[in-house]
Amino acid sequence: MAFGTPVGPRAAGFAFDLSHSYTLPIMASASANIVAAVIAAAMSRATPPEKF
């Protein structure tokens, strides 16, 4: 979140200026969210370390 908040709007604006469409930023954002969801799901299924 700390990286995406300042960089995301500028990157989306730059992509819009190049392509005159918001399709690329929307697809990139959706892809990043899917990857984050997969990582979060994988982390929640990991077994916690044993306590000594």
Distance bins in CASP14 RR format, pairs under 12 A and 6 or more apart:
PFRMAT RR
TARGET T0000
AUTHOR 0000-0000-0000
RMODE 2
METHOD distances of the structure
MODEL  1
1 7 0 0 0 0 0 1 0 0 0 0 0
1 8 0 0 0 0 0 1 0 0 0 0 0
1 32 0 0 0 0 0 1 0 0 0 0 0
1 36 0 0 0 0 0 1 0 0 0 0 0
2 8 0 0 0 0 0 1 0 0 0 0 0
3 10 0 0 0 0 0 1 0 0 0 0 0
3 11 0 0 0 0 0 1 0 0 0 0 0
3 32 0 0 0 0 0 1 0 0 0 0 0
4 10 0 0 0 0 1 0 0 0 0 0 0
4 11 0 0 0 0 1 0 0 0 0 0 0
4 12 0 0 0 0 0 1 0 0 0 0 0
4 28 0 0 0 0 0 1 0 0 0 0 0
4 29 0 0 0 0 1 0 0 0 0 0 0
4 32 0 0 0 0 1 0 0 0 0 0 0
4 33 0 0 0 0 0 1 0 0 0 0 0
4 36 0 0 0 0 0 1 0 0 0 0 0
5 11 0 0 0 0 0 1 0 0 0 0 0
7 13 0 0 0 0 0 1 0 0 0 0 0
7 14 0 0 0 0 0 1 0 0 0 0 0
7 15 0 0 0 0 0 1 0 0 0 0 0
7 25 0 0 0 0 0 1 0 0 0 0 0
7 28 0 0 0 0 0 1 0 0 0 0 0
7 29 0 0 0 0 0 1 0 0 0 0 0
7 32 0 0 0 0 0 1 0 0 0 0 0
8 14 0 0 0 0 1 0 0 0 0 0 0
8 15 0 0 0 0 1 0 0 0 0 0 0
8 16 0 0 0 0 0 1 0 0 0 0 0
8 25 0 0 0 0 1 0 0 0 0 0 0
8 28 0 0 0 0 1 0 0 0 0 0 0
8 29 0 0 0 0 1 0 0 0 0 0 0
8 32 0 0 0 0 0 1 0 0 0 0 0
9 15 0 0 0 0 0 1 0 0 0 0 0
9 16 0 0 0 0 0 1 0 0 0 0 0
9 22 0 0 0 0 0 1 0 0 0 0 0
9 25 0 0 0 0 1 0 0 0 0 0 0
9 29 0 0 0 0 0 1 0 0 0 0 0
10 16 0 0 0 0 0 1 0 0 0 0 0
10 17 0 0 0 0 0 1 0 0 0 0 0
10 25 0 0 0 0 0 1 0 0 0 0 0
11 17 0 0 0 0 0 1 0 0 0 0 0
11 18 0 0 0 0 0 1 0 0 0 0 0
11 22 0 0 0 0 0 1 0 0 0 0 0
11 24 0 0 0 0 1 0 0 0 0 0 0
11 25 1 0 0 1 0 0 0 0 0 0 0
11 28 0 0 0 0 1 0 0 0 0 0 0
11 29 0 0 0 0 1 0 0 0 0 0 0
11 32 0 0 0 0 0 1 0 0 0 0 0
12 18 0 0 0 0 0 1 0 0 0 0 0
12 19 0 0 0 0 0 1 0 0 0 0 0
12 21 0 0 0 0 0 1 0 0 0 0 0
12 22 1 0 0 1 0 0 0 0 0 0 0
12 23 0 0 0 0 0 1 0 0 0 0 0
12 24 0 0 0 0 1 0 0 0 0 0 0
12 25 1 1 0 0 0 0 0 0 0 0 0
12 26 0 0 0 0 1 0 0 0 0 0 0
12 27 0 0 0 0 0 1 0 0 0 0 0
12 28 0 0 0 0 1 0 0 0 0 0 0
12 29 1 0 0 1 0 0 0 0 0 0 0
12 32 0 0 0 0 0 1 0 0 0 0 0
13 19 0 0 0 0 1 0 0 0 0 0 0
13 20 0 0 0 0 0 1 0 0 0 0 0
13 21 0 0 0 0 0 1 0 0 0 0 0
13 22 0 0 0 0 1 0 0 0 0 0 0
13 24 0 0 0 0 0 1 0 0 0 0 0
13 25 1 0 0 1 0 0 0 0 0 0 0
13 26 0 0 0 0 0 1 0 0 0 0 0
13 28 0 0 0 0 0 1 0 0 0 0 0
14 22 0 0 0 0 0 1 0 0 0 0 0
14 24 0 0 0 0 1 0 0 0 0 0 0
14 25 0 0 0 0 1 0 0 0 0 0 0
14 28 0 0 0 0 0 1 0 0 0 0 0
15 21 0 0 0 0 1 0 0 0 0 0 0
15 22 1 0 0 1 0 0 0 0 0 0 0
15 23 0 0 0 0 1 0 0 0 0 0 0
15 24 1 0 1 0 0 0 0 0 0 0 0
15 25 1 0 1 0 0 0 0 0 0 0 0
15 26 0 0 0 0 1 0 0 0 0 0 0
15 27 0 0 0 0 1 0 0 0 0 0 0
15 28 1 0 0 1 0 0 0 0 0 0 0
15 29 0 0 0 0 0 1 0 0 0 0 0
16 22 1 0 1 0 0 0 0 0 0 0 0
16 23 0 0 0 0 1 0 0 0 0 0 0
16 24 0 0 0 0 1 0 0 0 0 0 0
16 25 1 0 0 1 0 0 0 0 0 0 0
16 26 0 0 0 0 0 1 0 0 0 0 0
16 28 0 0 0 0 0 1 0 0 0 0 0
17 24 0 0 0 0 0 1 0 0 0 0 0
17 25 0 0 0 0 0 1 0 0 0 0 0
18 24 0 0 0 0 1 0 0 0 0 0 0
18 25 0 0 0 0 0 1 0 0 0 0 0
19 25 0 0 0 0 1 0 0 0 0 0 0
19 26 0 0 0 0 0 1 0 0 0 0 0
19 27 0 0 0 0 0 1 0 0 0 0 0
19 28 0 0 0 0 0 1 0 0 0 0 0
21 27 0 0 0 0 0 1 0 0 0 0 0
22 28 0 0 0 0 0 1 0 0 0 0 0
22 29 0 0 0 0 1 0 0 0 0 0 0
22 30 0 0 0 0 0 1 0 0 0 0 0
23 29 0 0 0 0 0 1 0 0 0 0 0
23 30 0 0 0 0 0 1 0 0 0 0 0
24 30 0 0 0 0 0 1 0 0 0 0 0
24 31 0 0 0 0 0 1 0 0 0 0 0
25 31 0 0 0 0 0 1 0 0 0 0 0
25 32 0 0 0 0 0 1 0 0 0 0 0
26 32 0 0 0 0 0 1 0 0 0 0 0
26 33 0 0 0 0 0 1 0 0 0 0 0
27 33 0 0 0 0 0 1 0 0 0 0 0
27 34 0 0 0 0 0 1 0 0 0 0 0
28 34 0 0 0 0 0 1 0 0 0 0 0
28 35 0 0 0 0 0 1 0 0 0 0 0
29 35 0 0 0 0 0 1 0 0 0 0 0
29 36 0 0 0 0 0 1 0 0 0 0 0
30 36 0 0 0 0 0 1 0 0 0 0 0
30 37 0 0 0 0 0 1 0 0 0 0 0
31 37 0 0 0 0 0 1 0 0 0 0 0
31 38 0 0 0 0 0 1 0 0 0 0 0
32 38 0 0 0 0 0 1 0 0 0 0 0
32 39 0 0 0 0 0 1 0 0 0 0 0
33 39 0 0 0 0 0 1 0 0 0 0 0
33 40 0 0 0 0 0 1 0 0 0 0 0
34 40 0 0 0 0 0 1 0 0 0 0 0
34 41 0 0 0 0 0 1 0 0 0 0 0
35 41 0 0 0 0 0 1 0 0 0 0 0
35 42 0 0 0 0 0 1 0 0 0 0 0
36 42 0 0 0 0 0 1 0 0 0 0 0
36 43 0 0 0 0 0 1 0 0 0 0 0
37 43 0 0 0 0 0 1 0 0 0 0 0
37 44 0 0 0 0 0 1 0 0 0 0 0
38 44 0 0 0 0 0 1 0 0 0 0 0
38 45 0 0 0 0 0 1 0 0 0 0 0
39 45 0 0 0 0 0 1 0 0 0 0 0
39 46 0 0 0 0 0 1 0 0 0 0 0
40 46 0 0 0 0 0 1 0 0 0 0 0
END
